[in-house]
Amino acid sequence: MFLDDDIAYLKGVGPSKAKVLAAELGIHTAGDLLEYFPFRHIDRSVVSTVATLTEDNNYVVLRGTVSNMQTVSIGPHRERLTVDFTDSTGSLQLVWFQGTKWVRNKLKPDVTYLIMGHPTRYNMQWQMTHPELEADTAADSSRQLYLPVYNTTEKMKQHGLGTRALARLTETLCGCIAGIDETLPNELLQRYHLLGRREALIAMHCPESMQQLDAARARLKFEELFFLQLDYQYAHSERQQHSAGRVFGTVGDLFNRFYNRLPFPLTGAQKRVVREIREDLRSGRQMNRLLQGDVGSGKTLVALLCMLLALDNGSQACLMAPTEILATQHYNTFLRMLDGLGIQVELLIGSVKSADKKRIKQRIADGTTQIVVGTHALIEDDVCFRDLGLAVIDEQHRFGVEQRARLWRKATPPPHVLVMTATPIPRTLAMTVYGDLDCSVIDELPPGRHPVRTYHRTEPRRPLVFNFLKQQIDAGRQVYFVYPLIHESEKLDLKDLEDGLEMVQNYFPRPQYQTSMVHGQLTAEEKAYEMQRFKEGRTHIMVATTVIEVGVDVPNATVMVIENAERFGLAQLHQLRGRVGRGGEQSYCILMTKDKLSSTERERIGTLVSTTDGFLIAEADLRLRGPGDMQGLQQSGALDLKLASIVDDEPLVAATRNDVRDLLAADPTLSRYPLLQQHLQQSKNKMLWGKIS
């Protein structure tokens, strides 16, 4: 059988099951099934007993006999089948809700069976629901010793496609595939002693030993990471050679006047990054650079210096931010910092009145506006620049790739692009995913900043927390409360902003204490009014949802209380915490959670309490959540890797990166490697969105 054959033609599938495989798993061909890997293998030579079962057992194999089959009706055309299973040490109950007739006909009381599944406790008795089972025939030498276990869905099980059925199908497939082309260069196979591709794919489903399975997994991990690196490094090489850019060779009057009047020196990291960007801007190729730095590290100042370089060379510059609050924050910051330099700055956001929008767009088109700050409004079709030379994108992870691409196409030749993120990207992820972006890192904070102290508290300690907040407010400071919801939810047991506001006002009564409230359902004017009251110190407490995650800068706010903190991701918690600690006073972040936390929730909270290093937090977040499909349009969840992990397989990430670099250095067009050229052509056909910052 050939890998591109329709899966329906594989023995045991047929049209009906093929339709289910396509709908549930995206499996259309024999090759798709071959690359749908099991997530574990059960060693059937290791048989447990009922007496040794514990709550920690995830998947076990038991050997014994069955008796006492009982069927109970549980509704129209539905029934439950229970069967007693016994081995030499005890018994448990087997339960089926689907396929009960088939199971009744199959089970015989005088036969010894192997049963496989996840044991649970129910009413003080061990139980296994929908176990896999087979007759224990010692003479059957053809039986797989290492049984593959696949992820399946309920719909698949209803159509006879449980994990055991998939194992039979893959076993059949492995026995009849005609051939599999090698994809890796022979020198790499020899250097790393890798299995051939055909042997590795078959061993993933039908290994003869655990050693062979480990070797197969190592080979396929290497392949995944190698081609990921090849895509990005080749695209980077192509851009370096063929992507012409404007030459910004002049460091002119605007840059120098602004730089010389700064009231503080740049940090060493800021100076280094500005030098890196200046080299890009005068190189004659388009800049495509990622600027990453922790909250408060001074990325905005670096971006403004670069925008002034564009202006000094006769071009316009723009900054796109994901929210109106953040865009307005940047706009006001630019107005304040550029005061007296005669630079025309405009704000273009959705809430601007139509007449003003028309005027702003005209000024952008005729070049009167030199710097424009905006939100998604910047990428509307009727926004035309006279000569856009530099586009800065803040909080780039908040924009979809296609949205960023539209800004890219606002000028010919395309503008230089600087994307910024305050969510630091781990070194491993950066070298893997951003192979087509040059990366700069601001890895130090301005002098005088105090690290925010972070504490984890549960409900019984709320009175102590509130007493501490009262002390801070009475000392002239301000406080944030952040809630995951605006309104109470029947489905989610979470604190909501409306109840939170009532609780806060009860404990901090007016007129002594004044409270502001901001959430996503307010109009832009209402949000701006409440934020301004808080910023001016007319209110002491800000009760908000995560709309304040970015773009809020109140140096006098020293405490942030995050309710139901276990419901937030690490990156978001770190961003929220960055709203305090922006002045000279010691600041605090208090994470309020429920009493009982899952292991993942506890790890998230513990990580935030233990460090303020955004890069360490990003490593932990990467481990817990996965990095996202950075090649495609998806930006959260698992990178498009079936076996490899860019965290756990960091040495392999580094090795494949170096191997690809060496291959391209020796043979830039890969003329000696037609299979690699074929892969790159397929990647181009799929549109490598990853090259768009």
C-alpha positions in Angstrom: 0.0 0.0 0.0 1.3 3.5 -0.8 1.2 6.3 1.7 -1.0 8.6 -0.5 -3.7 5.9 -0.9 -7.1 6.7 0.5 -7.4 5.2 4.0 -10.7 3.7 3.1 -8.8 1.1 1.1 -6.9 -0.2 4.1 -8.2 -3.6 5.3 -10.5 -3.1 8.2 -11.5 0.6 7.4 -14.0 1.0 4.6 -15.9 4.2 3.6 -17.8 4.6 6.9 -14.8 4.4 9.2 -12.8 6.5 6.8 -15.3 9.3 7.1 -15.0 9.2 11.0 -11.2 9.1 10.8 -11.2 12.2 8.5 -13.7 14.1 10.7 -12.2 13.3 14.1 -8.5 13.1 13.4 -7.9 14.6 10.0 -6.7 11.2 8.7 -7.4 10.9 5.0 -4.6 8.7 3.7 -2.4 5.8 4.7 0.4 8.2 5.3 -1.8 10.3 7.7 -2.5 7.2 9.8 1.2 6.1 9.8 2.0 9.5 11.3 -0.7 9.5 13.9 1.5 8.3 16.7 0.5 6.5 19.9 1.1 8.5 23.1 2.3 5.5 25.1 3.0 1.8 24.8 1.8 -0.9 27.2 4.3 -3.6 27.9 2.0 -6.6 28.0 4.6 -8.7 29.7 4.1 -6.5 32.8 0.8 -7.7 34.3 -0.6 -6.0 37.5 -3.0 -7.6 40.0 -6.2 -6.2 41.5 -4.6 -6.2 44.9 -1.8 -3.8 43.8 -4.1 -1.2 42.1 -3.7 2.4 43.4 -5.3 5.7 42.6 -2.1 6.7 40.8 -2.4 3.9 38.2 -3.1 5.5 34.8 -3.2 2.4 32.6 -2.8 -1.2 33.6 -2.9 -4.7 32.2 -4.7 -7.4 34.3 -5.1 -11.1 33.7 -8.1 -13.0 34.9 -11.6 -14.4 34.2 -15.1 -12.9 33.9 -18.4 -13.8 35.4 -21.9 -12.5 36.4 -22.8 -10.4 33.3 -25.7 -8.1 34.0 -27.5 -5.7 31.7 -29.5 -2.7 33.0 -31.7 -0.4 30.9 -30.7 3.3 31.4 -33.0 4.9 28.9 -34.6 4.5 25.4 -32.3 2.2 23.4 -29.6 2.5 26.0 -28.2 0.0 28.5 -25.3 -0.6 30.8 -23.4 -3.9 30.9 -21.5 -4.8 34.1 -19.2 -7.8 34.3 -17.2 -9.1 37.3 -13.5 -9.6 36.6 -11.4 -11.7 39.0 -7.8 -12.6 39.3 -6.0 -14.5 42.0 -5.9 -11.4 44.3 -9.3 -9.9 44.1 -12.0 -8.6 41.7 -13.2 -5.4 40.0 -16.2 -4.5 37.9 -16.0 -3.9 34.1 -18.6 -1.5 32.7 -19.7 -0.8 29.2 -22.3 1.8 27.9 -21.6 1.2 24.2 -21.3 -2.0 22.2 -22.9 -4.0 25.0 -24.3 -6.6 22.7 -21.0 -7.2 21.0 -19.2 -7.5 24.4 -21.8 -10.0 25.7 -21.4 -12.2 22.7 -17.6 -12.1 22.9 -17.0 -12.8 26.6 -16.8 -16.4 27.7 -16.7 -17.5 31.4 -14.1 -20.2 30.8 -11.5 -18.1 29.0 -8.6 -16.1 30.6 -8.5 -12.5 29.4 -6.1 -9.7 29.4 -7.9 -6.4 30.2 -6.3 -3.0 29.7 -7.5 0.3 30.9 -7.7 3.0 33.5 -8.9 1.7 36.9 -11.0 4.0 39.2 -12.7 3.7 42.5 -16.5 3.9 42.6 -18.6 3.1 45.8 -15.5 1.6 47.4 -15.0 -0.8 44.5 -12.5 -0.9 41.7 -14.0 -0.3 38.3 -12.8 -0.1 34.7 -15.0 1.5 32.1 -14.8 0.4 28.4 -11.6 -1.6 28.9 -9.7 -3.0 26.0 -9.6 -6.8 26.2 -8.4 -9.9 24.4 -8.1 -13.6 25.1 -4.8 -14.5 26.7 -3.5 -17.0 24.3 0.1 -17.9 25.3 0.7 -19.7 22.0 -0.1 -16.6 19.9 3.5 -15.7 19.1 2.4 -13.0 16.6 0.8 -10.8 19.3 2.4 -7.4 19.8 4.3 -7.4 23.1 4.3 -3.6 23.2 0.7 -2.4 22.7 0.3 1.1 21.3 -2.2 3.4 23.0 -3.8 6.2 20.8 -5.8 9.2 21.6 -9.4 8.6 20.5 -12.8 10.3 20.7 -16.2 9.1 21.9 -17.5 9.2 18.3 -14.6 7.0 17.2 -15.3 4.5 19.9 -19.0 4.4 18.8 -17.8 3.4 15.3 -15.5 0.7 16.5 -12.3 2.8 16.3 -11.0 2.7 19.9 -7.3 2.5 20.7 -7.2 -1.3 20.2 -8.9 -1.0 16.8 -6.4 1.7 15.8 -3.6 -0.6 16.9 -4.9 -3.4 14.6 -5.1 -1.0 11.7 -1.6 0.4 12.1 -0.3 -3.1 12.5 -1.9 -4.0 9.2 -0.6 -0.9 7.6 3.0 -1.5 8.8 2.9 -4.9 7.2 1.8 -3.8 3.7 3.4 -0.4 3.0 5.4 -0.6 -0.2 8.1 1.9 0.6 8.9 5.2 2.3 11.3 7.8 0.9 14.2 9.0 3.1 14.0 12.7 4.0 17.2 13.4 5.8 20.7 13.8 4.2 22.7 10.6 4.6 25.6 12.4 6.4 23.2 13.3 9.2 21.9 9.8 9.5 25.4 8.5 9.9 26.6 11.3 12.2 23.8 10.7 14.7 23.3 7.0 14.1 19.6 7.6 13.2 17.2 5.0 12.1 15.9 5.1 8.5 12.6 6.8 8.1 10.7 3.6 7.2 12.1 1.7 10.2 11.4 4.6 12.5 7.7 5.0 11.4 7.0 1.3 11.7 8.7 1.0 15.1 6.6 3.9 16.5 3.5 1.6 16.1 5.0 -1.9 16.3 8.3 -1.8 18.2 10.2 -5.0 18.8 11.8 -3.6 22.0 11.6 -0.4 24.1 15.2 0.4 22.8 13.9 0.3 19.2 11.0 2.5 20.2 13.4 5.1 21.8 15.5 5.1 18.7 12.5 5.6 16.5 11.3 8.5 18.6 14.7 10.1 18.6 14.9 9.9 14.8 11.5 11.4 14.2 12.1 14.2 16.8 15.3 15.1 15.0 13.4 15.2 11.7 10.6 17.5 13.1 13.1 20.0 14.5 15.4 19.8 11.5 12.7 20.8 9.1 11.3 23.5 11.4 14.8 25.0 11.5 15.2 24.6 7.7 12.0 26.5 7.0 13.0 29.5 9.1 16.7 29.7 8.4 16.2 29.4 4.7 13.5 32.1 4.8 15.9 34.3 6.8 18.7 33.7 4.3 16.4 34.6 1.4 15.3 37.8 3.1 18.9 38.7 3.9 19.9 38.3 0.2 16.8 39.5 -1.6 14.7 41.8 0.6 15.9 45.3 -0.2 15.1 48.0 2.3 15.3 51.7 2.6 18.7 53.1 3.8 18.4 55.2 6.8 22.0 56.4 7.0 21.4 59.8 8.6 21.4 60.4 12.3 19.9 63.8 12.1 18.8 66.8 14.1 15.6 65.2 15.6 17.4 62.2 16.9 20.3 64.1 18.4 18.1 66.9 20.0 15.8 64.3 21.6 18.7 62.1 22.8 20.7 65.0 24.2 17.8 66.3 26.4 16.9 62.9 27.9 16.8 63.4 31.7 18.5 60.1 32.4 21.0 57.9 30.6 20.0 54.8 28.7 20.8 51.5 30.2 23.6 49.5 28.7 21.0 47.1 27.2 19.1 49.9 25.6 22.3 51.3 24.0 23.2 47.9 22.7 19.7 47.4 21.1 19.7 50.9 19.5 23.1 50.1 17.9 21.7 46.8 16.6 18.7 48.5 15.1 20.8 51.3 13.6 22.9 48.7 11.8 19.8 47.2 10.3 18.4 50.6 9.2 21.5 51.5 7.2 22.3 48.1 5.8 20.2 48.4 2.7 18.0 45.4 3.6 14.6 45.4 5.2 14.8 45.2 9.0 12.6 42.6 10.6 13.5 42.6 14.3 11.9 41.3 17.4 12.6 43.5 20.5 11.9 41.7 23.7 12.2 42.9 27.2 10.6 42.6 30.6 7.9 44.9 31.9 9.5 48.3 32.6 12.7 47.7 30.7 12.3 50.7 28.4 11.3 49.3 25.1 9.0 52.2 24.2 11.9 54.7 24.5 14.0 52.5 22.2 11.2 52.4 19.7 10.8 56.2 19.8 14.5 56.7 19.1 14.2 54.4 16.1 11.1 56.3 14.8 13.1 59.5 15.0 15.8 57.9 12.8 13.0 57.3 10.2 11.9 60.9 10.4 15.5 62.1 10.1 15.6 60.2 6.8 12.4 61.7 5.4 10.0 58.9 6.2 7.0 58.4 8.4 6.7 56.0 11.3 3.8 54.3 13.0 3.1 52.3 16.2 0.3 49.8 16.3 -1.0 48.7 19.8 -3.7 46.1 20.6 -6.0 48.2 22.7 -7.2 51.8 22.8 -5.9 52.2 26.3 -2.4 51.2 25.3 -2.5 53.2 22.1 -3.6 56.3 24.0 -0.9 55.7 26.6 1.8 55.7 23.9 0.3 58.7 22.2 0.3 60.8 25.4 3.8 59.6 26.2 5.1 60.6 22.7 3.4 64.0 23.0 5.1 64.6 26.3 8.5 63.4 25.3 8.6 65.1 21.9 7.3 68.4 23.2 9.1 71.3 21.5 10.6 69.3 18.7 7.9 70.3 16.2 6.9 66.7 15.4 3.4 66.0 14.2 1.9 63.1 16.1 -1.6 61.7 15.6 -3.8 59.1 17.4 -6.0 56.9 15.2 -8.3 54.6 17.1 -11.8 53.3 16.6 -13.4 55.7 19.0 -12.2 58.8 17.2 -15.1 60.7 15.6 -15.7 60.2 11.9 -14.9 63.8 11.0 -11.6 63.7 12.9 -10.7 60.3 11.4 -11.1 61.8 7.9 -8.8 64.7 8.8 -6.2 62.4 10.4 -6.2 60.0 7.4 -5.7 62.9 5.0 -2.8 64.2 7.0 -1.2 60.7 7.1 -1.7 60.5 3.3 -0.1 63.8 2.5 2.8 63.3 4.9 1.8 66.1 7.3 1.6 63.5 10.1 5.1 62.2 10.8 4.2 59.7 13.6 0.9 58.0 13.9 -0.1 55.8 16.9 -3.1 53.6 16.6 -4.9 50.3 17.0 -6.3 48.0 14.3 -7.7 51.2 12.8 -4.2 51.6 11.2 -4.7 48.6 9.0 -8.0 49.7 7.5 -7.9 49.8 3.7 -8.4 53.6 3.5 -5.4 54.4 5.7 -2.7 55.4 3.2 0.8 56.6 4.1 2.8 59.0 2.0 6.0 57.2 2.9 5.9 54.7 5.7 9.5 53.8 6.6 9.2 52.1 10.0 6.3 50.2 11.6 6.5 49.4 15.3 4.1 46.7 16.6 3.7 46.6 20.3 2.5 43.5 22.2 2.9 41.7 18.9 1.4 38.4 20.3 -2.0 40.2 20.7 -2.3 40.6 16.9 -3.2 37.9 14.4 -0.5 37.3 11.8 -2.8 38.4 8.9 -3.4 41.7 10.7 0.3 42.3 11.0 0.7 41.4 7.4 -1.7 44.1 6.3 0.5 46.7 8.0 3.5 45.3 6.3 1.9 46.0 2.9 1.2 49.7 3.6 4.3 50.8 1.7 6.5 49.8 -1.3 9.2 48.8 -0.6 7.9 47.4 2.7 8.7 49.4 5.8 11.3 48.4 8.3 9.5 46.4 11.0 10.2 46.4 14.8 7.9 44.1 16.8 8.0 44.4 20.6 6.8 42.1 23.4 6.9 42.5 27.1 6.3 38.7 27.3 9.9 37.5 27.2 10.5 34.6 24.9 12.7 31.8 26.1 16.0 31.4 24.3 15.0 27.9 23.0 11.7 29.2 21.6 13.3 32.2 20.1 16.0 30.2 18.3 13.4 27.7 17.1 10.5 29.8 16.1 11.9 33.2 15.3 14.6 31.9 12.9 13.4 34.5 10.4 13.5 37.4 12.9 16.6 39.1 14.2 16.2 39.3 18.0 17.3 42.0 20.4 16.8 41.7 24.2 16.7 44.4 26.8 17.7 42.4 29.8 18.2 45.0 32.5 15.8 47.4 34.3 16.5 51.1 34.7 18.2 52.0 38.0 16.0 52.7 41.0 13.3 50.1 40.2 12.4 47.8 43.1 11.4 44.2 42.2 7.7 43.7 43.0 7.2 41.4 46.0 4.6 38.7 45.3 2.5 36.8 47.8 0.0 33.9 47.5 -3.0 34.2 49.8 -6.3 32.3 50.2 -9.7 33.4 51.4 -9.2 32.9 55.2 -6.4 35.5 55.0 -8.5 38.1 53.2 -9.0 40.3 56.3 -5.2 40.5 56.7 -4.8 41.4 53.1 -7.4 44.2 53.4 -5.7 45.6 56.5 -2.4 45.8 54.5 -4.2 47.6 51.6 -5.7 50.1 54.1 -2.2 50.8 55.4 -0.9 51.4 51.9 -3.8 53.7 51.0 -3.4 55.6 54.2 0.2 56.1 53.4 -0.8 57.8 50.1 -0.5 54.9 47.7 -3.1 53.4 45.3 -4.4 49.8 44.8 -5.6 47.6 41.9 -8.1 44.8 42.1 -8.3 42.6 39.1 -11.2 40.1 38.5 -11.6 37.4 35.8 -15.3 38.2 35.1 -17.5 41.3 34.9 -20.8 39.6 35.9 -21.6 36.6 38.1 -21.7 33.3 36.1 -23.8 30.3 36.9 -21.3 28.0 35.1 -18.1 29.3 36.7 -17.4 29.5 40.4 -15.3 32.7 40.1 -15.4 36.0 41.7 -16.8 38.8 39.5 -16.1 42.5 39.3 -19.6 43.6 40.3 -19.6 41.7 43.6 -16.0 42.7 44.0 -16.8 46.4 43.8 -19.5 46.0 46.4 -17.1 44.1 48.7 -14.3 46.7 48.3 -16.7 49.6 48.9 -18.0 47.9 52.1 -14.5 47.6 53.5 -13.2 50.9 52.1 -16.3 53.2 52.6 -16.8 56.5 50.9 -16.0 59.3 51.2 -12.7 58.4 52.9 -11.9 56.0 50.1 -12.8 56.6 46.4 -13.1 53.8 43.9 -12.9 53.6 40.1 -14.1 50.7 37.9 -12.9 49.8 34.4 -14.0 46.9 32.2 -14.4 46.0 28.6 -18.1 46.9 28.4 -17.5 50.5 29.1 -17.2 53.0 26.2 -13.8 54.3 25.4 -14.8 57.7 26.9 -16.0 56.0 30.2 -12.8 54.0 30.4 -10.6 57.1 29.8 -12.5 59.1 32.4 -12.1 56.4 35.1 -8.4 55.8 34.2 -7.7 59.5 34.4 -9.4 59.9 37.8 -7.2 57.1 39.1 -4.0 58.4 37.5 -4.6 61.9 39.0 -5.1 60.3 42.5 -8.7 61.3 42.8 -9.6 57.6 43.4 -7.7 55.3 45.7 -8.7 51.9 44.3 -9.1 50.7 40.7 -11.4 47.6 40.4 -11.0 46.2 36.9 -10.9 43.2 34.6 -7.8 42.5 32.5 -8.3 45.5 30.3 -5.6 47.1 32.4 -3.1 44.3 31.5 -1.3 46.7 29.2 -1.1 50.4 28.7 -1.7 51.6 32.3 1.1 53.5 33.9 0.3 54.9 37.4 3.6 55.2 39.4 1.8 55.8 42.6 -0.1 52.4 42.5 1.9 50.0 44.7 -0.4 47.0 45.2 -2.2 44.7 42.8 -4.7 42.1 44.1 -5.5 39.5 41.5 -8.7 37.5 42.3 -8.9 33.9 41.2 -5.3 34.1 40.1 -5.3 30.4 39.4 -7.5 31.1 36.3 -4.9 33.3 34.6 -2.0 32.1 32.5 1.6 32.9 33.7 2.3 35.4 31.0 -0.9 37.3 31.8 -0.2 37.3 35.5 3.3 38.6 34.8 1.8 41.4 32.6 -0.7 42.3 35.3 2.0 42.4 37.9 3.9 44.9 35.7 1.2 47.5 36.4 2.8 48.1 39.8 6.4 48.8 40.7 6.6 51.7 38.2 7.5 54.3 40.7 10.2 54.6 43.4 8.2 52.9 46.2 8.2 49.2 47.1 5.3 47.5 45.4 3.4 44.3 46.0 1.3 41.7 44.0 -1.1 39.5 46.0 -2.5 36.4 44.3 -5.8 35.4 45.8 -6.8 31.8 45.0 -9.2 29.1 46.2 -7.8 26.7 48.8 -7.4 23.6 46.7 -5.3 24.0 43.5 -4.4 21.5 40.9 -0.7 20.7 40.4 -0.5 22.9 37.3 -2.2 25.8 39.1 0.1 25.4 42.1 3.1 25.4 39.8 2.0 28.6 38.0 1.3 30.4 41.3 4.6 29.2 42.8 6.6 30.3 39.8 5.2 33.9 40.0 5.8 34.1 43.7 9.4 32.9 43.4 10.7 35.1 40.6 10.2 38.4 38.8 12.5 37.4 36.0 10.3 37.4 32.9 12.5 35.0 31.0 12.3 32.3 33.8 8.5 32.9 33.8 8.4 32.4 30.1 10.3 29.1 30.3 7.7 27.9 32.9 4.8 29.1 30.8 6.2 27.4 27.7 6.5 24.1 29.7 2.9 24.4 31.0 1.0 25.7 27.9 3.1 25.1 24.8 4.4 27.8 22.5 1.8 28.0 19.7 1.9 27.2 16.0 4.2 30.0 15.0 4.4 28.7 11.4 0.7 29.0 10.8 -2.0 31.3 12.0 -2.6 29.7 15.4 -0.8 31.5 18.3 -1.5 29.4 21.3 -1.4 25.7 22.2 1.1 23.3 20.9 3.8 24.2 18.3 3.1 22.0 15.3 5.3 19.2 16.6 4.0 15.6 17.1 6.9 14.3 19.2 9.5 16.9 19.9 9.4 19.4 22.7 11.4 22.6 22.3 11.8 22.7 26.1 12.6 19.1 26.9 14.6 18.6 23.8 16.7 21.7 23.9 20.0 19.9 23.0 18.3 18.6 19.9 17.0 22.0 19.1 20.5 23.4 19.2 22.0 20.5 17.2 19.4 20.8 14.4 19.8 24.6 14.3 23.6 24.2 13.8 23.2 21.4 11.3 20.9 23.5 9.1 23.1 26.6 9.4 26.1 24.5 8.2 24.2 23.0 5.3 23.0 26.4 4.1 26.5 27.9 4.5 28.0 25.1 2.4 25.2 24.9 -0.2 22.9 28.0 0.0 20.6 26.7 -2.8 20.6 23.1 -1.4 21.5 21.9 -4.9 22.9 18.7 -3.5 19.7 17.9 -1.6 16.7 17.6 -4.0 14.5 16.3 -1.2 15.2 19.3 0.9 14.4 21.6 -2.0 11.2 19.8 -2.5 10.2 20.3 1.1 11.0 24.0 0.9 8.8 24.4 -2.2 5.9 22.7 -0.4 6.4 25.1 2.5 6.3 28.1 0.1 3.1 26.8 -1.4 1.6 26.7 2.1 2.6 30.4 2.7 5.1 30.6 5.5 3.3 33.1 7.7 6.1 32.9 10.2 8.2 35.3 8.1 5.7 38.0 8.8 6.6 39.6 12.1 
